[in-house]
Amino acid sequence: MTVSAEQLAKELEIFGLDCDESLTEKLAELCVQYEQDVEGMVGELLAYINTKKDCLTSETLSSFEREFLSKRVSRVRHSASKDSGHAGARDIVSIQELIEAEEEEETLLNSYATPSKGSQKRAVTTPETPLTKRRVSTRSPHQLLSPSSFSPSATPSQKYNSRNNRGEVVTSFGSAQGVSWSGRGGAGIISLKVLGCPESLTGSYKFMFQKLPDIREVLTCKIEELGSELKEHYKIEAFTPVLVPAQEPVTLLGKIGCDSNGKLNNKSVILEGDREHSSGAQVPVDLSELKEYSLFPGQVVVMEGINTTGRKFVATKLYEGVPLPFYQPTEEEGDFEQNMVLVACGPYTTSDSITYDPLLDLITTINHDRPDVCILFGPFLDAKHEQVENCLLTSPFEDVFKQCLRTITEGTRSSGSHLVFVPSLRDVHHEPVYPQPPFSFSDLPHEDKKRVQFVSEPCCLSLNGVVFGLTSTDLLFHMGAEEISSSGTSDRFSRVLKHVLTQRSFYPLYPPQEDVAIDYENFYAHAQLPVTPDVLIIPSELRYFVKDILGCVCVNPGRLTKGQVGGTYGRLYIRRQPTDGEERQSPCVAAQVVRI
């Protein structure tokens, strides 16, 4: 490699650096010594000078050689000695990935080559053992997932591994006593279908383009739709404008709001009227005459009371909301056999580690119990994790997620369970907009495509005619913080869940929490309840539970991890009951929440 001082001087002049001839000659010697070309040496020198915020002197050149060039040569020699040594120095995952890549490449080349006389194939192909592009993975989940490949500090969580309450059942529902929790691994007839209202969200869309009139139109439509249903159900003659004075009792339709930017309380409630009757006008509401109430911002209500001056409405009656009817399955939608469903919600790592040990334990549970369907909620790579927030991961977020997804699909392949993936607003690699489009994973192996399904957040999913409402957004926490109620009413969880069903929306709170960015046109199209679900899965940071609310079994399975310790997951037995004109029976036979 011939490098001259003149070439180096010209290259340095491009970047505005003038130096003595002795320095360029020294630099030329370094190029020959460390096998560098002109452009590469000058580029690295400039980067070093800018980092040190120094000028080009003989001392700078000496420190550049000592701190950068010599160290890099030693690293190269060290890695070369490792590669030439025994293969055990490599990570077992990287070795097997290299073998798989080499086999796939050889298979591809063989398909184009003329068969040779000498047998050079690694595997004999017969009708009994055909050569497939991808062989069934025999690697364990621990070998599939290698946290050291994307994190420099992949230390297992000691607090999580030292837990002593594994498998403990913390709450039960239905006839769960003495039940052997095991499925058929999807061996029966499994029909999974997403129900839309009017259609399901299947792909990405443009967001951050909504206009205020469009948001107003959506909110107004919701008031008018629910108002029409309540008017018909309670046989109300007509609604009165909210600002019209009246000495006799009147009935108003509107949306609950707060008179300031603060938190809603019983003194700050206002009623925002609909467009048809009240032109969107607002009136303060006095709740002192109401015996029982439960209100939250954004709730569409019908109230009866007195508005003597037109400036303050004294409410005397609050009409109960009306839920949608349940889904009526057709004869083609599966059989009446019992199916086991496992539900789990991320994060799948503890807060002090990125090793995904809880996820690996969940995969072990899936392979042992062989549920027919597993519904897995995000976040799969949590945006709130310390190593994510501090940008300590060495791989792109998308690559870490794909490795996590590949671990789940390949690790549960032997169980045969159907997998349903629901995204979360906390998934750092995914679009942070509500409603969220499904994950896209083009690298999914062909043999897994029939049993893996990606759905939007939120969505309604029919399993053999049993409808599941699925949402990963912590609505219980968001609405629980904003809801107000009179004393003596039911527990807060039950009230919030009842609001979700009667408001017919997966997220009826308005304005939403600050970390929930809602695109209201798509919210109106894809985040409304098409029917009242038979089972509503609504994970939350709050305490786990299983409750029957208005005939809908609502399950909060908790999160798989709680800080540095293990969390919980849920499991259900589902059997669709035949409808012969009798009273409806819940298809949820039994449910439990279990510690991981």
C-alpha positions as a printed Julia matrix, in Angstrom:
596×3 Matrix{Float64}:
   0.0     0.0     0.0
   1.72    3.21   -1.2
   0.7     6.35    0.64
   2.51    9.64    0.09
   2.69   12.72    2.27
   1.37   14.82   -0.65
  -1.82   12.74   -0.87
  -2.4    13.13    2.85
  -1.8    16.89    2.69
  -4.36   17.27   -0.13
  -6.94   15.18    1.77
  -6.41   17.25    4.93
  -6.77   20.51    2.96
 -10.27   19.43    1.9
 -11.27   19.63    5.56
  -9.41   22.9     6.13
  -6.44   21.4     7.99
  -2.96   22.72    7.19
  -0.09   20.88    8.86
   3.7    20.69    8.69
   5.47   18.35    6.31
   6.87   16.42    9.28
   3.34   15.64   10.47
   2.17   14.41    7.06
   5.27   12.2     6.76
   4.56   10.75   10.22
   0.95   10.18    9.17
   2.12    8.4     6.0
   4.25    6.08    8.14
   1.23    5.29   10.3
  -0.82    4.46    7.18
   1.76    1.89    6.09
   2.26    0.53    9.6
  -1.45    0.04   10.32
  -2.49   -0.79    6.73
  -4.78    2.21    6.23
  -5.63    4.08    3.05
  -5.58    7.88    2.82
  -9.31    8.5     3.14
  -9.75    6.05    6.01
  -6.83    7.44    8.01
  -7.85   11.08    7.54
 -11.48   10.29    8.44
 -10.53    8.54   11.67
  -8.05   11.28   12.56
 -10.69   13.97   12.07
 -13.16   12.05   14.21
 -10.52   11.71   16.94
  -9.62   15.43   16.83
 -13.28   16.49   16.95
 -13.93   14.17   19.88
 -10.96   15.51   21.81
 -11.71   19.08   20.63
  -8.02   19.55   19.9
  -5.88   20.81   16.99
  -3.51   18.7    14.88
  -0.09   18.63   16.56
   2.64   16.04   17.01
   1.32   15.32   20.54
  -2.2    14.78   19.14
  -0.81   12.41   16.51
   1.06   10.4    19.15
  -2.0    10.09   21.38
  -4.1     9.14   18.3
  -1.7     6.26   17.58
  -1.53    5.18   21.21
  -5.25    5.45   22.12
  -6.91    4.44   18.85
  -4.76    2.72   16.23
  -2.79    0.37   18.47
  -5.89   -0.63   20.46
  -7.85   -1.4    17.32
  -5.09   -3.65   15.99
  -5.06   -5.6    19.28
  -8.85   -6.04   19.11
  -8.63   -7.35   15.54
  -5.9    -9.84   16.51
  -7.89  -10.97   19.54
 -11.03  -11.61   17.49
  -9.01  -13.42   14.84
  -7.49  -15.72   17.45
 -10.99  -16.44   18.81
 -12.33  -17.29   15.35
  -9.38  -19.57   14.57
  -9.76  -21.34   17.92
 -12.44  -23.8    18.99
 -16.08  -23.0    18.16
 -17.12  -23.2    21.82
 -16.01  -19.61   22.28
 -18.99  -18.52   20.21
 -22.51  -18.12   21.55
 -24.48  -21.35   20.99
 -27.29  -19.33   19.41
 -25.01  -17.68   16.86
 -23.49  -21.09   15.94
 -26.87  -22.67   15.29
 -28.05  -19.62   13.36
 -24.94  -19.87   11.16
 -25.61  -23.58   10.56
 -29.25  -22.9     9.66
 -28.28  -20.07    7.31
 -25.67  -22.29    5.64
 -28.2   -25.13    5.2
 -30.79  -22.79    3.68
 -28.2   -21.34    1.32
 -27.09  -24.84    0.28
 -30.72  -25.88   -0.31
 -31.29  -22.82   -2.48
 -28.13  -23.48   -4.52
 -29.01  -27.16   -4.95
 -32.4   -26.23   -6.38
 -30.65  -24.39   -9.24
 -27.77  -26.83   -9.76
 -27.7   -29.95  -11.92
 -27.72  -33.06   -9.72
 -24.19  -34.45   -9.48
 -23.22  -38.11   -9.46
 -21.63  -37.92   -6.07
 -23.97  -37.41   -3.14
 -23.08  -34.12   -1.43
 -26.32  -33.48    0.43
 -26.34  -33.3     4.17
 -29.7   -35.0     4.57
 -31.23  -37.87    2.64
 -34.66  -37.0     1.3
 -37.29  -39.71    0.97
 -41.09  -39.57    0.67
 -41.22  -40.3     4.41
 -38.71  -37.56    5.29
 -39.05  -34.79    2.68
 -36.62  -31.9     2.7
 -38.43  -28.77    3.77
 -37.13  -25.26    3.59
 -37.47  -24.85    7.34
 -37.18  -27.76    9.7
 -39.09  -27.95   12.95
 -37.01  -26.18   15.54
 -35.51  -28.46   18.15
 -33.96  -25.62   20.07
 -35.32  -24.75   23.48
 -36.73  -21.23   24.07
 -33.61  -20.44   26.14
 -31.49  -21.07   23.05
 -33.85  -19.16   20.76
 -33.65  -15.93   22.77
 -30.2   -14.46   23.37
 -30.44  -11.19   25.36
 -26.66  -10.76   25.21
 -27.02  -10.14   21.47
 -28.95   -6.89   22.04
 -27.99   -5.78   25.56
 -24.53   -5.38   27.12
 -25.98   -5.94   30.62
 -28.22   -9.0    30.29
 -28.12  -10.09   33.94
 -31.02  -12.24   35.22
 -33.22  -10.74   37.89
 -32.35  -12.28   41.27
 -35.61  -11.14   42.87
 -37.68  -12.77   40.11
 -35.76  -16.07   40.16
 -35.96  -16.33   43.97
 -39.79  -16.18   44.09
 -41.48  -19.07   45.91
 -45.15  -18.68   44.89
 -44.99  -20.07   41.35
 -48.27  -21.43   40.02
 -50.31  -20.1    42.94
 -53.98  -19.49   42.05
 -54.89  -16.02   43.34
 -58.53  -15.79   42.2
 -61.12  -18.12   40.64
 -64.45  -17.85   38.88
 -67.1   -20.45   38.04
 -66.58  -24.17   38.53
 -62.79  -23.95   38.71
 -62.36  -26.2    41.76
 -60.66  -29.48   40.97
 -60.4   -28.68   37.27
 -57.43  -30.1    35.38
 -56.18  -27.15   33.37
 -55.06  -28.55   30.06
 -56.16  -28.02   26.48
 -55.85  -29.98   23.27
 -53.19  -27.78   21.71
 -55.55  -26.58   18.99
 -56.26  -30.16   17.87
 -60.0   -29.51   17.71
 -61.9   -27.16   15.43
 -60.7   -23.61   16.17
 -62.41  -20.78   14.3
 -60.92  -17.33   15.0
 -62.6   -14.33   13.39
 -62.22  -10.59   14.06
 -65.52   -8.75   14.37
 -65.54   -5.2    13.01
 -67.73   -2.21   13.73
 -68.33   -1.78   10.83
 -64.95   -3.26    9.77
 -61.78   -4.38   11.53
 -58.48   -2.51   11.41
 -56.05   -4.57    9.36
 -53.18   -2.22    8.48
 -51.41    1.04    9.17
 -53.02    4.4     8.48
 -51.95    8.04    8.37
 -52.35    9.79   11.69
 -51.63   13.28   13.08
 -53.78   14.72   10.28
 -57.09   15.09   12.13
 -58.87   18.43   12.31
 -60.84   19.8    15.25
 -64.16   19.8    13.33
 -63.64   16.09   12.59
 -63.09   15.33   16.28
 -66.19   17.35   17.12
 -68.19   15.42   14.54
 -67.21   12.06   16.08
 -68.08   13.17   19.62
 -71.41   14.59   18.45
 -72.29   11.38   16.61
 -71.64    9.36   19.76
 -74.0    11.6    21.77
 -76.73   11.34   19.16
 -76.4     7.56   18.71
 -76.5     6.7    22.41
 -79.2     9.33   23.0
 -81.39    7.72   20.34
 -80.95    4.28   21.94
 -81.8     5.58   25.42
 -84.79    7.52   24.11
 -86.2     4.4    22.48
 -85.43    2.12   25.44
 -86.97    4.37   28.13
 -89.81    5.66   25.87
 -88.77    9.3    26.34
 -90.97   11.69   24.34
 -88.42   14.41   23.6
 -85.23   16.01   24.86
 -85.19   19.64   26.02
 -82.42   22.14   25.14
 -80.05   22.51   28.09
 -80.34   26.34   28.36
 -84.15   26.64   28.17
 -85.68   27.62   31.57
 -88.5    25.33   32.73
 -90.48   25.14   35.98
 -91.49   21.51   35.46
 -89.11   18.52   35.21
 -87.32   18.19   31.86
 -85.14   15.53   30.27
 -81.71   16.51   28.9
 -79.28   14.65   26.7
 -75.58   15.45   26.78
 -72.02   14.57   27.61
 -70.41   14.94   31.05
 -67.56   17.41   31.29
 -65.57   19.41   33.82
 -65.89   23.19   34.19
 -62.09   23.6    34.41
 -58.84   21.84   33.54
 -58.77   20.17   36.95
 -60.08   16.8    38.08
 -63.81   16.19   37.97
 -65.69   16.47   41.28
 -69.34   16.74   42.3
 -69.17   20.57   42.21
 -67.53   20.93   38.79
 -69.83   18.78   36.63
 -71.22   20.35   33.46
 -73.51   18.84   30.84
 -72.61   19.55   27.23
 -75.77   19.27   25.13
 -76.08   17.58   21.76
 -76.05   19.46   18.46
 -79.65   18.79   17.42
 -81.4    20.03   20.56
 -78.89   22.25   22.37
 -76.39   23.31   19.66
 -73.56   22.1    21.92
 -74.38   24.5    24.77
 -73.25   23.73   28.33
 -75.0    23.97   31.68
 -73.66   23.35   35.23
 -75.2    20.33   37.0
 -76.19   20.1    40.67
 -75.92   16.47   41.86
 -77.18   17.02   45.42
 -80.63   15.51   44.66
 -79.24   12.32   43.13
 -79.09    9.35   45.52
 -76.75    7.27   43.37
 -74.55    8.29   40.49
 -71.32    7.35   38.77
 -69.94    9.86   36.28
 -66.76   10.41   34.3
 -65.65   12.96   31.64
 -66.94   12.0    28.2
 -69.89    9.93   29.47
 -73.07   10.28   27.41
 -76.04   10.56   29.79
 -79.75   11.27   29.89
 -80.77   13.22   33.01
 -84.1    14.33   34.37
 -84.41   17.38   36.62
 -85.34   21.02   36.99
 -83.75   23.97   35.19
 -85.66   26.96   36.54
 -83.29   29.7    35.35
 -81.6    28.0    32.43
 -78.25   28.55   34.16
 -78.11   25.55   36.5
 -79.65   22.12   36.13
 -80.66   20.28   39.31
 -80.59   16.58   38.43
 -83.15   14.33   40.12
 -82.81   11.18   37.99
 -79.99    9.59   35.99
 -81.03    7.04   33.38
 -79.02    3.82   33.32
 -77.08    3.08   30.15
 -78.16    0.18   27.94
 -75.59   -2.38   26.71
 -75.61   -3.88   23.23
 -77.08   -7.37   22.67
 -74.8   -10.4    22.72
 -73.49  -11.99   19.57
 -75.67  -14.62   17.95
 -73.33  -17.24   16.45
 -74.18  -19.2    13.34
 -74.1   -22.98   13.03
 -70.89  -22.82   10.99
 -68.93  -21.16   13.81
 -67.34  -24.17   15.45
 -68.73  -26.79   17.78
 -69.83  -26.82   21.4
 -66.65  -28.45   22.72
 -64.74  -26.95   25.6
 -61.63  -24.91   24.8
 -58.89  -23.63   27.06
 -57.72  -20.05   26.58
 -54.58  -18.57   28.16
 -54.24  -14.78   28.41
 -51.1   -12.87   29.41
 -50.1    -9.23   29.27
 -46.63   -7.69   29.1
 -44.15   -6.48   30.04
 -42.41   -9.84   29.66
 -39.22   -8.64   31.37
 -38.64   -7.45   34.91
 -37.75   -3.78   35.39
 -34.18   -4.61   36.45
 -33.37   -7.08   33.65
 -33.86   -7.55   29.92
 -33.39  -11.34   29.9
 -37.06  -12.22   29.19
 -37.05  -14.92   31.89
 -40.79  -14.44   32.61
 -41.56  -14.94   28.9
 -39.53  -18.15   28.83
 -41.41  -19.39   31.91
 -44.7   -18.58   30.16
 -43.62  -20.56   27.08
 -42.84  -23.52   29.37
 -46.34  -23.21   30.84
 -47.9   -23.12   27.36
 -46.02  -26.24   26.3
 -47.09  -28.02   29.5
 -50.8   -27.02   29.53
 -51.24  -26.95   25.72
 -54.09  -24.39   25.66
 -56.15  -24.22   22.49
 -55.66  -20.45   22.15
 -53.09  -18.09   23.73
 -53.89  -14.37   23.68
 -50.74  -12.35   24.32
 -50.94   -8.61   24.92
 -48.08   -6.15   24.57
 -45.82   -4.51   25.48
 -43.3    -7.04   24.18
 -40.49   -4.45   24.36
 -41.65   -1.94   26.94
 -41.03    1.74   26.23
 -40.92    2.31   30.01
 -38.1    -0.19   30.61
 -34.98    1.44   32.03
 -32.64    0.06   29.35
 -35.01    1.24   26.6
 -35.45    4.72   28.08
 -31.69    5.13   28.48
 -30.95    3.76   24.98
 -28.71    0.96   26.29
 -29.78   -1.68   23.77
 -27.29   -2.39   21.0
 -29.87   -3.63   18.46
 -32.78   -1.74   16.86
 -36.07   -2.05   18.74
 -37.67   -3.77   15.75
 -34.97   -6.49   15.75
 -35.41   -7.18   19.47
 -39.18   -7.48   18.98
 -38.72   -9.88   16.06
 -36.38  -12.03   18.13
 -38.95  -12.06   20.94
 -41.75  -12.97   18.5
 -39.65  -15.7    16.9
 -38.97  -17.14   20.34
 -42.7   -17.34   21.12
 -43.76  -18.86   17.8
 -40.93  -21.41   17.56
 -40.91  -22.13   21.29
 -44.64  -23.01   21.36
 -44.69  -24.9    18.04
 -44.68  -28.28   19.8
 -47.8   -27.32   21.81
 -49.84  -26.6    18.66
 -51.61  -23.7    20.42
 -53.1   -20.89   18.33
 -51.42  -17.56   19.11
 -53.13  -14.15   19.04
 -50.9   -11.07   19.4
 -52.41   -7.75   20.56
 -50.16   -4.64   20.4
 -49.82   -2.04   23.14
 -49.23    1.69   23.15
 -46.13    0.89   25.24
 -44.58   -1.24   22.48
 -41.6     0.99   21.7
 -41.18   -0.21   18.1
 -44.85    0.1    17.11
 -47.05    3.02   16.06
 -48.11    4.91   19.23
 -51.63    5.79   18.1
 -55.05    4.57   19.28
 -56.54    2.48   17.75
 -53.34    0.6    16.93
 -52.88   -1.43   13.74
 -51.77   -5.06   14.1
 -48.12   -6.05   14.18
 -46.55   -6.82   10.83
 -44.15   -9.76   10.74
 -43.23  -10.8     7.21
 -40.64  -13.35    8.44
 -43.27  -15.64    9.95
 -42.49  -19.26    8.93
 -45.01  -20.9     6.62
 -45.86  -23.66    9.09
 -46.84  -21.07   11.74
 -49.1   -18.9     9.58
 -52.22  -20.96   10.25
 -51.89  -20.77   14.02
 -50.6   -17.19   14.46
 -52.89  -14.17   14.16
 -52.1   -10.48   14.61
 -55.02   -8.25   15.63
 -55.46   -4.54   16.28
 -55.73   -2.76   19.62
 -58.58   -2.84   20.55
 -60.66   -5.53   18.82
 -63.4    -8.11   19.21
 -62.41  -11.69   18.42
 -64.81  -14.57   17.9
 -63.56  -17.99   19.07
 -66.01  -20.63   17.81
 -68.82  -18.12   18.26
 -67.68  -16.88   21.71
 -66.79  -13.18   21.47
 -63.73  -11.83   23.31
 -63.26   -8.09   23.77
 -59.51   -7.43   23.77
 -57.7    -4.26   24.8
 -54.19   -3.72   26.19
 -54.78   -0.06   27.17
 -55.1     0.37   30.94
 -58.63    1.74   30.82
 -59.37    0.7    34.42
 -56.54    2.91   35.67
 -57.39    5.83   33.38
 -61.14    5.89   34.09
 -60.74    4.96   37.75
 -58.68    8.11   38.28
 -61.34   10.34   36.68
 -64.62    8.75   37.79
 -66.71   10.2    40.63
 -69.56    8.44   42.43
 -71.91    8.76   45.36
 -71.21    6.79   48.51
 -72.69    3.33   48.89
 -72.45    2.3    45.24
 -70.65   -0.84   44.01
 -66.87   -1.19   43.81
 -64.99    1.01   41.35
 -63.92   -1.82   39.03
 -67.53   -2.9    38.52
 -68.65    0.68   37.84
 -65.93    1.3    35.27
 -66.6    -1.99   33.49
 -70.3    -1.24   33.41
 -69.53    2.12   31.8
 -67.46    0.41   29.08
 -70.36   -1.9    28.21
 -73.14    0.71   28.37
 -71.15    3.41   26.56
 -70.41    0.77   23.89
 -66.82    1.87   23.46
 -63.4     0.46   24.35
 -62.28    3.94   25.48
 -65.22    6.22   26.4
 -63.07    8.67   28.41
 -62.79   12.21   26.97
 -60.42   13.95   27.11
 -58.16   10.89   27.13
 -55.08   10.4    29.29
 -52.06   12.38   28.07
 -50.18    9.26   26.93
 -53.09    8.02   24.78
 -53.01    9.66   21.34
 -56.41    8.99   19.74
 -57.14    9.36   16.05
 -60.88   10.0    16.33
 -61.96    9.09   12.8
 -60.39    5.65   13.15
 -61.5     5.51   16.78
 -65.11    5.86   15.64
 -64.63    3.18   12.98
 -62.55    0.62   14.89
 -62.76    1.16   18.68
 -66.51    0.81   19.24
 -68.1    -2.36   20.57
 -69.97   -4.16   17.74
 -71.74   -6.36   20.34
 -71.5    -6.95   24.06
 -68.62   -9.42   24.34
 -69.08  -12.7    26.19
 -65.63  -12.22   27.73
 -63.79   -8.9    28.14
 -60.03   -9.13   28.71
 -58.9    -5.81   30.14
 -55.35   -5.99   31.63
 -54.38   -3.34   34.14
 -51.71   -2.31   36.63
 -54.48   -2.52   39.24
 -55.34   -5.68   41.16
 -56.34   -8.77   39.15
 -59.98   -9.95   39.2
 -62.66  -11.96   37.38
 -66.15  -10.41   37.49
 -69.52  -10.98   35.83
 -70.81   -7.58   34.7
 -74.19   -7.47   32.92
 -73.64  -11.06   31.72
 -70.13  -10.34   30.4
 -67.24  -12.07   32.2
 -64.57   -9.38   32.68
 -61.02  -10.54   33.38
 -58.04   -8.51   34.5
 -55.2   -11.07   34.34
 -52.72   -8.53   35.69
 -49.29   -8.18   34.09
 -46.73  -10.95   33.76
 -44.24   -8.88   35.75
 -44.67   -6.3    38.49
 -41.47   -4.29   38.7
 -38.72   -6.69   39.76
 -41.05   -9.55   40.76
 -43.24  -12.0    38.91
 -46.83  -11.17   38.11
 -49.88  -13.13   36.97
 -51.65  -14.5    33.9
 -55.16  -15.81   33.28
 -56.67  -19.04   32.0
 -60.26  -19.77   31.01
 -62.42  -22.67   29.96
 -64.86  -21.67   27.23
 -67.8   -23.69   25.97
 -70.52  -22.19   23.81
 -73.93  -23.12   25.16
 -76.68  -24.14   22.71
 -79.47  -21.56   22.45
 -82.86  -23.28   22.3
 -84.97  -20.29   23.19
 -83.89  -20.58   26.81
 -82.23  -17.88   28.9
 -78.67  -17.16   27.83
 -75.9   -18.91   29.74
 -72.39  -17.52   29.93
 -69.94  -19.49   27.78
 -67.2   -18.95   30.39
 -67.27  -22.21   32.37
 -64.33  -21.41   34.64
 -61.55  -18.86   34.98
 -58.48  -18.42   37.16
 -55.7   -15.91   37.64
 -52.38  -17.63   38.37
 -48.92  -16.44   39.39
 -46.17  -17.07   36.86
